[in-house]
């Protein structure tokens, strides 16, 4: 794997922890609803950011 793809992919995979924590705390009522929703939303935003970053890395012209 190319090393330029590594950081966005690691962030994308790590964001599943935020999403899982947000969903679990919402279902199990561990945290208040607002906090759970914020954690879940933050995880989704991190995934969006990492996908856009990966697209930018893929479409970036290579230096010769």
N, C-alpha and C positions, 0 to 999 in steps of 0.2 A: 504494500500500500504506500502511496505517495505521502510524504510527511506533511504536505500542505493540507491534506484532507483530515489529518489526525485530530487536530484541536476541535474543529466543528463537530466531528462525529463523537468525540468524547463528551463534549458539552450536551449534545443531543441525547446521548444515552444516559448521562447523569441527570438530565431533566426529568426522566421517568421517575426518579426518586421523589422529586417534588410533587409530581402529579399523583403518584401513589400515596404519598403522605397526605396530600389534600383530600383525595377521595376517601382514604381510610378514616381520617379524622371527621369527615362529613358523615360517613355512614355510621361510625361507632360513637359519634358525639363526644369525641375527646376534647375538642376545642370549640369555642363559639363558632357559629355559622359564618360570621364575617371573616374570621381568621382562616377558617378552612377554605373558604372561597378565594381568599387572597393568595393562599399558598398554591391552590390549584391553578389560579389564573397566572401566577408568576411562573409556574412550570410550563404552562402553555406558551407564554411569551418567550421564555428561554428557548423552547423548541422552535418557535417561529424565527427567532433571531439566528439560531444555529443553522436552520434550513436556508435562510437567505444568505448567510455567510458562506455556506457550502456552495450554493448556486453561484455566488460571486467568484469564489475560488475556481470553480469549474470553467466559467465563462471568461475568466481573465486571460488575455493573450499571453502566451509563453515568450519569455525573452530568449533571443538567439545568441 
